Amino acid sequence: MLEFTGENEMEQSKEELWPYFTDTDILAECAPGCKEMTLVSPHEIEAVMAVGVGSVKPEFDVDVVVTRADRPDVLEMKAVGHAPRNEFETVAQMELKENASGGTTVVWSATADVSGTIASLGGRALKSVTKRLVKKFFSKMQAKADEGVEAESELEAAPEEDATLETDD
Amino acid sequence: MKPAPFTHHRPETVDETLERLEELEDAELLAGNQSLGIVMANRLATPDHLVDLNGVDELAFIDVDDDAVRIGAMTRHRTIERSDRLAETMPMLPESAGQIAGPSVRNQGTLGGSIGEADPAGNYPAALAALEGTIHLRSLDGTRDVPVDEYFIAYMFTDLREEELIESVSIPTEPFPPERTGMTFLELKRAAQTFPTVSAATSIRVDDPTADEPIVEDARIAMANAADIPLRVEDAEAHVEGGSLSAEALEAVVETVSSAVTPESEMHADRDYKEEVAGEYAKRSLETSYERAVATET
């Protein structure tokens, strides 16, 4: 089990940012290596993402369930990804906090279970890779917000019975 | 398995290559194809486009002038291994190239491919770390010169941006006058043609090779497959600089290197073992470099 945490400062307010983090078209453009993203229902996303290190970027079929969406403070998702010889399961949470300069501090954390080729990289390598990918995600998100791209909040939390992910095994 | 479908592009100039990189979504550069093809055949990478650099002749060259050695990214291991000019000026490079994998890989594999892949077990990354090389990157916006210690960031992670390619690598010649410098690249391998368990790239410059006890003016130590990046160990260099490579100094090197490295365990070599051999190989590598530095027939 790997644990990741981090913080990112953003210039807009929580209310302004919330639609960006919950609009799948925006998410698709900001998520590193995202090839497709489909909103199946307000609390389910299916995506195809190529993530990895160097040229090793397995293509994961990712199923996401939104487990918490407390506008504009907390967003939490569970995700399962399958790729040839690789699998991951993760729970990721994002908390938006107002900062002194009128912008927002995004505090994020994730726990992940990884297996396969990517896991053989070891925890240290995965952490540095994750850090880079997350940084990229937030800088793209910041650019979208700065441009004032249209964003529409599409996500809401799954009802209790849907909040678990189906796994094949 | 076979790779997922992709479109193959074969530009003939750097500019054309950079335009393709700019316009194509999800493209990978292909150099000597000694790693990427295997990765793709295992479906561990599924780029939609391959931009093949094998037709870009301007990227294959070795230039040596008074200030620097400069090698183009598409130069094959074989060419580096057999270069007389490099053997005279920067012998660690041919020596490290000659120990990469086996002959078929050396015939095709390239300097840029190795540095682009950035496997910390690779030979050139450690050699460049020891020699304080600079990586020259190019995009449509122009060129960017990145010192080796800023280029390698983490395991297979570099400062190279998506729209950039590696143009060349350069090493200043001034710190390595051939008549009083010795350098070597020493690998520990469990079997021929495999990745090394650990490697030690070292260089030593002495004040006067004809003296009874030549003094080390400058020492360089970098380790491969001993951390998540090629690892320069400057703390260990300090032990031998200013002296004549005494047994005590070498013992201090062994200890410093062993505690500086953070290797991952492998099937045939656990972490403790790798820490121990890293120190030992740094020492042996330094001994060889010193012998070469003081050998008067240059």
Interface residues (C-beta under 8 A of the other chain):
Chain A: K35 A50 G52 V53 G54 S55 V56 K57 P58 E59 A83 P84 R85 N86 T117 L121 G122 R124 A125 S128 V129 R132
Chain B: M1 A4 D26 E28 S35 L36 V39 N42 R43 L44 A45 T46 P47 G116 E117 A118 D119 I153 A154 Y155 M156 F157 T158 D228 T262 E264
